[in-house]
Amino acid sequence: MSYINAKCQICGKGYHRCSKCKDIPHYKNVADTPECFSIYIVLREYREGIASKKEAAERLKNLDVDFSELIPPVARDIQNLLADEYSSNDTETGENNGKNKIQRNRKSSRNNA
């Protein structure tokens, strides 16, 4: 069976998660792809105080992930983590090339309040 019975906690896409399969990848418990799971881990470690803001931002910058298609709370948290990185022009490598640039999505719930 390949019906949709789970929703990615990072991008919101539906996917099939088989709870009976023994060989299911561990990331399928919270995310639809390994890339989304990588984001989940970075955010979780930052929220739990395991990683500093700087460490979390650096790890997010190094991910080869399109941040434009994330659920609003995740996009907001990533924007907050990377705000300092993109507001200054002095990155460690001096290169950005638009890679991992976050699309500003203003459809957040706080605009509706």
Order of alpha helices (4+ residues) and beta strands (2+ residues): beta-beta-alpha-alpha-alpha
